[in-house]
Protein backbone atom coordinates (compact mmCIF):
# COMPACT_ATOMS: atom_id res chain seq x y z
CA UNK A 1 0.00 0.00 0.00
CA UNK A 2 2.81 2.46 0.89
CA UNK A 3 4.60 1.99 -2.44
CA UNK A 4 1.40 2.51 -4.40
CA UNK A 5 0.77 5.87 -2.65
CA UNK A 6 4.29 7.11 -3.30
CA UNK A 7 4.02 6.53 -6.97
CA UNK A 8 0.80 8.49 -7.18
CA UNK A 9 2.36 11.54 -5.53
CA UNK A 10 5.30 11.59 -7.89
CA UNK A 11 3.04 11.25 -10.87
CA UNK A 12 0.88 14.14 -9.78
CA UNK A 13 3.91 16.43 -9.30
CA UNK A 14 5.36 15.53 -12.66
CA UNK A 15 2.06 16.17 -14.29
CA UNK A 16 1.76 19.64 -12.77
CA UNK A 17 5.22 20.55 -13.89
CA UNK A 18 4.49 19.33 -17.38
CA UNK A 19 1.35 21.40 -17.44
CA UNK A 20 3.23 24.50 -16.27
CA UNK A 21 1.08 24.86 -13.17
CA UNK A 22 3.86 24.26 -10.61
CA UNK A 23 7.26 25.89 -11.05
CA UNK A 24 10.48 24.49 -9.67
CA UNK A 25 12.00 28.09 -9.23
CA UNK A 26 9.10 30.24 -8.14
CA UNK A 27 11.23 33.23 -6.68
CA UNK A 28 12.92 33.94 -10.02
CA UNK A 29 9.80 33.94 -12.10
CA UNK A 30 7.86 36.05 -9.63
CA UNK A 31 10.70 38.75 -9.34
CA UNK A 32 10.80 39.48 -13.09
CA UNK A 33 7.19 39.56 -13.89
CA UNK A 34 6.14 41.98 -11.08
CA UNK A 35 8.53 45.08 -11.77
CA UNK A 36 6.76 48.31 -12.73
CA UNK A 37 7.90 50.93 -15.19
CA UNK A 38 9.52 54.12 -13.83
CA UNK A 39 9.86 57.51 -15.51
CA UNK A 40 11.98 60.58 -14.62
CA UNK A 41 10.59 64.11 -14.93
CA UNK A 42 12.87 67.15 -15.29
CA UNK A 43 14.63 69.47 -17.73
CA UNK A 44 16.26 68.01 -20.83
CA UNK A 45 18.53 71.07 -21.32
CA UNK A 46 20.24 72.99 -18.54
CA UNK A 47 22.19 76.22 -18.87
CA UNK A 48 24.79 77.45 -16.40
CA UNK A 49 27.82 79.71 -16.16
CA UNK A 50 31.31 78.82 -15.00
CA UNK A 51 31.98 80.24 -11.58
CA UNK A 52 28.30 80.22 -10.59
CA UNK A 53 26.55 77.43 -8.71
CA UNK A 54 23.42 75.89 -10.24
CA UNK A 55 20.83 73.21 -9.62
CA UNK A 56 17.75 71.51 -11.07
CA UNK A 57 15.19 69.17 -9.53
CA UNK A 58 14.35 65.74 -10.97
CA UNK A 59 11.40 63.57 -9.91
CA UNK A 60 10.67 59.88 -10.25
CA UNK A 61 7.25 58.29 -10.86
CA UNK A 62 8.17 55.45 -8.53
CA UNK A 63 6.17 55.19 -5.31
CA UNK A 64 8.96 53.49 -3.40
CA UNK A 65 12.24 54.82 -2.10
CA UNK A 66 14.36 56.09 -4.98
CA UNK A 67 18.13 56.52 -5.18
CA UNK A 68 19.81 58.68 -7.80
CA UNK A 69 23.05 58.80 -9.74
CA UNK A 70 24.54 60.98 -12.45
CA UNK A 71 27.35 60.32 -14.93
CA UNK A 72 28.59 61.58 -18.24
CA UNK A 73 27.11 59.74 -21.16
CA UNK A 74 30.42 57.92 -21.60
CA UNK A 75 30.20 56.67 -18.02
CA UNK A 76 32.80 59.03 -16.51
CA UNK A 77 32.16 61.34 -13.61
CA UNK A 78 32.15 65.11 -14.20
CA UNK A 79 34.01 66.92 -11.41
CA UNK A 80 31.70 69.34 -9.67
CA UNK A 81 28.48 67.60 -10.81
CA UNK A 82 26.43 65.71 -8.20
CA UNK A 83 22.87 64.64 -7.55
CA UNK A 84 21.20 64.15 -4.21
CA UNK A 85 21.12 60.43 -3.53
CA UNK A 86 17.60 60.69 -2.10
CA UNK A 87 16.37 64.12 -3.15
CA UNK A 88 17.05 63.88 -6.89
CA UNK A 89 18.30 67.46 -6.94
CA UNK A 90 21.09 67.96 -9.48
CA UNK A 91 23.87 70.38 -8.45
CA UNK A 92 26.74 71.77 -10.45
CA UNK A 93 29.63 73.54 -8.75
CA UNK A 94 31.40 76.71 -9.88
CA UNK A 95 34.45 74.72 -10.98
CA UNK A 96 32.79 72.89 -13.88
CA UNK A 97 34.60 73.71 -17.07
CA UNK A 98 32.69 75.61 -19.70
CA UNK A 99 31.35 73.60 -22.61
CA UNK A 100 28.46 71.33 -23.54
CA UNK A 101 28.15 68.17 -21.48
CA UNK A 102 25.98 65.13 -22.21
CA UNK A 103 24.94 63.62 -18.90
CA UNK A 104 22.72 60.73 -17.85
CA UNK A 105 20.62 60.77 -14.69
CA UNK A 106 19.70 57.36 -13.27
CA UNK A 107 16.92 56.50 -10.82
CA UNK A 108 16.72 53.21 -8.87
CA UNK A 109 13.53 52.30 -6.96
CA UNK A 110 12.36 49.11 -5.20
CA UNK A 111 9.92 47.05 -7.33
CA UNK A 112 10.48 49.43 -10.28
CA UNK A 113 12.58 49.14 -13.33
CA UNK A 114 15.68 51.42 -13.41
CA UNK A 115 15.11 54.61 -15.36
CA UNK A 116 17.50 57.02 -17.08
CA UNK A 117 17.13 60.59 -18.34
CA UNK A 118 19.56 62.19 -20.78
CA UNK A 119 20.32 65.87 -20.22
CA UNK A 120 22.37 68.46 -22.10
CA UNK A 121 24.26 70.72 -19.63
CA UNK A 122 25.57 73.91 -21.23
CA UNK A 123 28.19 75.77 -19.13
CA UNK A 124 29.02 79.19 -20.54
CA UNK A 125 32.25 81.08 -19.90
CA UNK A 126 32.18 83.00 -16.65
CA UNK A 127 32.54 86.77 -16.32
CA UNK A 128 35.59 88.02 -14.44
CA UNK A 129 35.73 91.09 -12.26
CA UNK A 130 39.01 92.95 -11.69
CA UNK A 131 39.68 94.97 -8.58
CA UNK A 132 42.66 96.94 -7.27
CA UNK A 133 43.93 96.98 -3.71
CA UNK A 134 44.33 100.77 -3.73
CA UNK A 135 44.37 103.88 -5.91
CA UNK A 136 46.73 103.54 -8.88
CA UNK A 137 48.91 106.48 -7.80
CA UNK A 138 52.70 106.40 -7.70
CA UNK A 139 55.13 108.97 -6.33
CA UNK A 140 58.16 110.00 -8.32
CA UNK A 141 61.57 109.12 -6.84
CA UNK A 142 60.26 106.36 -4.56
CA UNK A 143 61.69 103.10 -5.83
CA UNK A 144 59.76 99.91 -6.58
CA UNK A 145 56.23 100.96 -5.76
CA UNK A 146 53.65 98.27 -6.58
CA UNK A 147 49.90 98.30 -7.14
CA UNK A 148 48.03 94.99 -7.29
CA UNK A 149 45.03 93.99 -9.37
CA UNK A 150 43.10 90.77 -8.79
CA UNK A 151 40.48 88.79 -10.68
CA UNK A 152 37.73 86.71 -9.11
CA UNK A 153 38.28 83.96 -11.69
CA UNK A 154 38.89 80.60 -9.98
CA UNK A 155 41.18 79.23 -12.68
CA UNK A 156 44.78 80.02 -13.55
CA UNK A 157 45.08 83.63 -14.68
CA UNK A 158 47.41 85.14 -17.26
CA UNK A 159 47.92 88.91 -17.14
CA UNK A 160 49.25 91.33 -19.74
CA UNK A 161 49.43 95.13 -19.80
CA UNK A 162 50.51 97.86 -22.21
CA UNK A 163 50.16 101.58 -22.45
CA UNK A 164 46.83 102.12 -24.17
CA UNK A 165 47.27 102.24 -27.92
CA UNK A 166 50.88 101.09 -27.72
CA UNK A 167 52.69 97.79 -27.60
CA UNK A 168 54.64 98.33 -24.38
CA UNK A 169 54.32 99.86 -20.95
CA UNK A 170 55.73 103.33 -20.23
CA UNK A 171 59.39 103.38 -19.28
CA UNK A 172 60.00 102.33 -15.71
CA UNK A 173 56.93 100.10 -15.42
CA UNK A 174 56.87 96.32 -15.03
CA UNK A 175 53.68 94.25 -14.98
CA UNK A 176 53.62 90.66 -13.73
CA UNK A 177 50.82 88.48 -12.42
CA UNK A 178 48.52 91.40 -11.73
CA UNK A 179 51.24 93.52 -10.08
CA UNK A 180 52.23 96.83 -11.66
CA UNK A 181 55.58 98.10 -10.36
CA UNK A 182 57.08 101.55 -10.98
CA UNK A 183 60.84 101.93 -10.50
CA UNK A 184 60.43 105.55 -9.37
CA UNK A 185 62.29 107.34 -12.16
CA UNK A 186 61.59 105.90 -15.62
CA UNK A 187 58.65 108.13 -16.57
CA UNK A 188 57.86 111.75 -15.82
CA UNK A 189 55.09 112.98 -13.58
CA UNK A 190 51.71 112.80 -15.30
CA UNK A 191 48.83 110.48 -16.10
CA UNK A 192 49.17 107.33 -18.18
CA UNK A 193 46.44 105.13 -19.64
CA UNK A 194 47.17 101.43 -19.13
CA UNK A 195 45.23 98.62 -20.81
CA UNK A 196 45.41 95.40 -18.82
CA UNK A 197 44.02 92.03 -19.87
CA UNK A 198 43.33 88.99 -17.73
CA UNK A 199 42.83 85.64 -19.45
CA UNK A 200 41.53 82.66 -17.48
CA UNK A 201 40.27 79.27 -18.71
CA UNK A 202 36.46 79.02 -18.66
CA UNK A 203 36.11 82.81 -18.43
CA UNK A 204 35.69 85.53 -20.96
CA UNK A 205 38.80 87.68 -21.34
CA UNK A 206 38.62 90.71 -19.08
CA UNK A 207 40.02 93.96 -20.46
CA UNK A 208 40.23 97.00 -18.26
CA UNK A 209 41.66 100.44 -18.94
CA UNK A 210 42.98 102.24 -15.89
CA UNK A 211 44.54 105.66 -15.42
CA UNK A 212 47.88 105.56 -13.65
CA UNK A 213 49.01 108.78 -11.99
CA UNK A 214 52.63 109.62 -11.18
CA UNK A 215 52.65 112.49 -8.71
CA UNK A 216 55.51 114.82 -7.81
CA UNK A 217 58.21 113.35 -5.65
CA UNK A 218 59.53 114.80 -2.43
CA UNK A 219 62.83 116.66 -2.29
CA UNK A 220 64.69 118.32 0.52
CA UNK A 221 67.43 120.91 0.73
CA UNK A 222 70.54 119.57 2.40
CA UNK A 223 71.26 120.75 5.90
CA UNK A 224 73.48 123.80 6.29
CA UNK A 225 73.27 127.41 5.27
CA UNK A 226 70.40 128.29 7.62
CA UNK A 227 72.42 131.22 8.94
CA UNK A 228 74.76 133.26 6.76
CA UNK A 229 76.90 136.20 7.80
CA UNK A 230 78.70 138.71 5.66
CA UNK A 231 80.29 142.12 6.03
CA UNK A 232 79.86 145.18 3.94
CA UNK A 233 82.72 145.61 1.57
CA UNK A 234 83.32 141.87 1.30
CA UNK A 235 81.61 139.51 -1.12
CA UNK A 236 80.65 135.95 -0.22
CA UNK A 237 78.70 132.89 -1.31
CA UNK A 238 77.14 129.64 -0.13
CA UNK A 239 76.00 126.74 -2.34
CA UNK A 240 72.83 124.81 -1.56
CA UNK A 241 71.98 121.32 -2.81
CA UNK A 242 68.78 119.32 -3.18
CA UNK A 243 68.02 115.62 -2.87
CA UNK A 244 66.19 115.74 -6.21
CA UNK A 245 67.73 113.34 -8.71
CA UNK A 246 68.53 114.81 -12.11
CA UNK A 247 69.89 118.07 -13.41
CA UNK A 248 66.64 119.90 -14.06
CA UNK A 249 66.62 122.13 -10.98
CA UNK A 250 65.90 125.85 -10.86
CA UNK A 251 67.01 127.81 -7.81
CA UNK A 252 65.84 131.26 -6.78
CA UNK A 253 66.03 133.60 -3.78
CA UNK A 254 63.62 136.21 -2.52
CA UNK A 255 63.23 138.15 0.67
CA UNK A 256 60.72 136.50 2.98
CA UNK A 257 58.15 138.81 4.48
CA UNK A 258 56.09 137.33 7.26
CA UNK A 259 53.57 136.33 8.16
CA UNK A 260 51.22 136.82 5.24
CA UNK A 261 52.91 139.03 2.69
CA UNK A 262 54.16 137.72 -0.59
CA UNK A 263 57.94 137.42 -0.92
CA UNK A 264 59.69 140.41 -2.47
CA UNK A 265 62.98 140.60 -4.34
CA UNK A 266 66.13 139.88 -2.37
CA UNK A 267 68.30 142.76 -1.15
CA UNK A 268 70.38 144.42 -3.81
CA UNK A 269 73.52 142.48 -4.51
CA UNK A 270 72.07 139.14 -3.34
CA UNK A 271 71.64 136.70 -6.23
CA UNK A 272 71.37 132.98 -6.77
CA UNK A 273 72.69 130.90 -9.62
CA UNK A 274 69.52 129.19 -10.95
CA UNK A 275 71.45 126.11 -12.06
CA UNK A 276 73.97 125.49 -9.29
CA UNK A 277 72.16 126.71 -6.18
CA UNK A 278 75.01 129.10 -5.30
CA UNK A 279 73.78 132.07 -3.26
CA UNK A 280 76.13 135.04 -3.46
CA UNK A 281 76.31 138.62 -2.27
CA UNK A 282 78.50 141.45 -3.44
CA UNK A 283 80.70 143.77 -1.41
CA UNK A 284 78.00 146.42 -1.77
CA UNK A 285 75.19 144.42 -0.16
CA UNK A 286 73.57 146.73 2.34
CA UNK A 287 74.17 146.31 6.06
CA UNK A 288 71.19 144.74 7.80
CA UNK A 289 69.47 141.55 8.87
CA UNK A 290 67.45 139.77 6.23
CA UNK A 291 65.17 136.76 6.09
CA UNK A 292 65.74 135.10 2.75
CA UNK A 293 63.56 132.47 1.09
CA UNK A 294 65.51 129.91 -0.92
CA UNK A 295 63.44 127.96 -3.45
CA UNK A 296 64.30 124.88 -5.47
CA UNK A 297 61.94 123.91 -8.27
CA UNK A 298 63.02 120.53 -9.69
CA UNK A 299 61.34 118.65 -12.50
CA UNK A 300 59.03 115.90 -11.20
CA UNK A 301 59.37 117.13 -7.59
CA UNK A 302 57.35 119.27 -5.24
CA UNK A 303 58.86 122.73 -4.84
CA UNK A 304 60.88 122.99 -1.64
CA UNK A 305 61.77 126.09 0.39
CA UNK A 306 64.41 127.03 2.95
CA UNK A 307 64.32 130.10 5.16
CA UNK A 308 67.76 131.65 5.73
CA UNK A 309 68.79 134.29 8.26
CA UNK A 310 71.25 136.55 6.45
CA UNK A 311 73.15 139.20 8.36
CA UNK A 312 75.41 141.80 6.76
CA UNK A 313 77.51 143.56 9.34
CA UNK A 314 79.22 146.91 8.98
CA UNK A 315 82.43 146.70 7.05
CA UNK A 316 85.78 147.08 8.74
CA UNK A 317 87.66 150.21 7.70
CA UNK A 318 91.38 150.53 7.53
CA UNK A 319 93.20 153.85 7.15
CA UNK A 320 96.51 153.94 5.40
CA UNK A 321 99.06 156.76 5.71
CA UNK A 322 102.11 157.97 7.66
CA UNK A 323 101.87 158.01 11.43
CA UNK A 324 104.79 160.49 11.67
CA UNK A 325 104.77 163.59 9.52
CA UNK A 326 107.37 166.37 9.39
CA UNK A 327 106.63 169.97 8.45
CA UNK A 328 108.15 173.45 8.68
CA UNK A 329 106.83 176.44 10.46
CA UNK A 330 107.61 178.80 7.62
CA UNK A 331 105.68 176.89 4.97
CA UNK A 332 102.40 175.02 4.56
CA UNK A 333 102.27 171.28 4.09
CA UNK A 334 100.04 168.25 3.64
CA UNK A 335 99.84 164.51 4.13
CA UNK A 336 97.37 162.12 2.42
CA UNK A 337 95.42 159.33 4.02
CA UNK A 338 93.05 156.83 2.48
CA UNK A 339 90.40 154.38 3.66
CA UNK A 340 89.41 151.09 2.12
CA UNK A 341 85.74 152.11 2.42
CA UNK A 342 83.94 152.14 -0.90
CA UNK A 343 81.16 154.45 0.22
CA UNK A 344 81.15 158.20 0.75
CA UNK A 345 83.61 159.19 3.45
CA UNK A 346 83.61 161.94 6.02
CA UNK A 347 87.00 162.82 7.57
CA UNK A 348 87.88 164.85 10.64
CA UNK A 349 90.99 165.60 12.71
CA UNK A 350 91.43 166.50 16.36
CA UNK A 351 94.05 166.64 19.03
CA UNK A 352 94.64 163.21 20.49
CA UNK A 353 94.97 164.46 24.08
CA UNK A 354 92.02 166.85 23.83
CA UNK A 355 94.34 169.88 23.95
CA UNK A 356 93.91 172.74 21.60
CA UNK A 357 95.03 171.91 18.13
CA UNK A 358 96.91 174.60 16.23
CA UNK A 359 94.61 176.68 14.12
CA UNK A 360 94.58 175.85 10.44
CA UNK A 361 95.17 172.10 10.65
CA UNK A 362 92.39 170.50 8.59
CA UNK A 363 91.51 167.35 6.65
CA UNK A 364 89.11 167.22 3.74
CA UNK A 365 86.73 164.39 2.81
CA UNK A 366 89.29 162.98 0.44
CA UNK A 367 91.60 162.29 3.38
CA UNK A 368 94.08 165.11 2.67
CA UNK A 369 95.55 166.57 5.88
CA UNK A 370 96.83 170.17 5.49
CA UNK A 371 98.39 172.81 7.72
CA UNK A 372 99.27 176.44 6.97
CA UNK A 373 102.63 178.21 7.31
CA UNK A 374 103.26 180.02 10.53
CA UNK A 375 102.35 177.18 12.86
CA UNK A 376 104.41 177.17 15.98
CA UNK A 377 107.29 174.80 16.14
CA UNK A 378 106.38 171.74 18.13
CA UNK A 379 105.20 168.18 18.14
CA UNK A 380 101.46 167.64 17.83
CA UNK A 381 99.58 164.39 18.52
CA UNK A 382 96.61 164.18 16.16
CA UNK A 383 93.78 161.66 15.64
CA UNK A 384 92.20 161.33 12.22
CA UNK A 385 88.65 159.92 12.09
CA UNK A 386 86.97 158.51 8.98
CA UNK A 387 83.26 157.79 8.85
CA UNK A 388 81.77 155.88 5.91
CA UNK A 389 78.28 154.55 5.27
CA UNK A 390 77.95 150.81 6.08
CA UNK A 391 81.36 150.79 7.77
CA UNK A 392 82.43 151.09 11.35
CA UNK A 393 84.10 154.39 12.25
CA UNK A 394 87.87 154.19 12.05
CA UNK A 395 90.52 156.36 13.70
CA UNK A 396 94.22 156.83 13.00
CA UNK A 397 96.79 158.42 15.34
CA UNK A 398 99.73 160.38 14.00
CA UNK A 399 102.39 162.83 15.19
CA UNK A 400 102.90 166.05 13.29
CA UNK A 401 106.38 167.42 13.93
CA UNK A 402 106.71 171.11 12.96
CA UNK A 403 110.29 172.35 12.78
Secondary structure as GFF3:
##gff-version 3
##sequence-region A 1 403
A	DSSP	alpha_helix	2	19	.	.	.	ID=ss1
A	DSSP	alpha_helix	26	33	.	.	.	ID=ss2
A	DSSP	beta_strand	40	41	.	.	.	ID=ss3
A	DSSP	beta_strand	45	49	.	.	.	ID=ss4
A	DSSP	beta_strand	54	57	.	.	.	ID=ss5
A	DSSP	beta_strand	59	60	.	.	.	ID=ss6
A	DSSP	beta_strand	66	72	.	.	.	ID=ss7
A	DSSP	beta_strand	81	83	.	.	.	ID=ss8
A	DSSP	beta_strand	89	92	.	.	.	ID=ss9
A	DSSP	beta_strand	99	109	.	.	.	ID=ss10
A	DSSP	beta_strand	115	124	.	.	.	ID=ss11
A	DSSP	beta_strand	130	132	.	.	.	ID=ss12
A	DSSP	beta_strand	137	139	.	.	.	ID=ss13
A	DSSP	beta_strand	145	151	.	.	.	ID=ss14
A	DSSP	beta_strand	157	163	.	.	.	ID=ss15
A	DSSP	beta_strand	173	176	.	.	.	ID=ss16
A	DSSP	beta_strand	179	182	.	.	.	ID=ss17
A	DSSP	beta_strand	190	200	.	.	.	ID=ss18
A	DSSP	beta_strand	206	215	.	.	.	ID=ss19
A	DSSP	beta_strand	227	231	.	.	.	ID=ss20
A	DSSP	beta_strand	236	239	.	.	.	ID=ss21
A	DSSP	beta_strand	249	255	.	.	.	ID=ss22
A	DSSP	beta_strand	264	265	.	.	.	ID=ss23
A	DSSP	beta_strand	270	272	.	.	.	ID=ss24
A	DSSP	beta_strand	278	281	.	.	.	ID=ss25
A	DSSP	beta_strand	288	298	.	.	.	ID=ss26
A	DSSP	beta_strand	304	313	.	.	.	ID=ss27
A	DSSP	beta_strand	319	320	.	.	.	ID=ss28
A	DSSP	beta_strand	324	327	.	.	.	ID=ss29
A	DSSP	beta_strand	333	336	.	.	.	ID=ss30
A	DSSP	beta_strand	338	339	.	.	.	ID=ss31
A	DSSP	beta_strand	345	351	.	.	.	ID=ss32
A	DSSP	beta_strand	362	363	.	.	.	ID=ss33
A	DSSP	beta_strand	368	371	.	.	.	ID=ss34
A	DSSP	beta_strand	378	388	.	.	.	ID=ss35
A	DSSP	beta_strand	394	402	.	.	.	ID=ss36
###
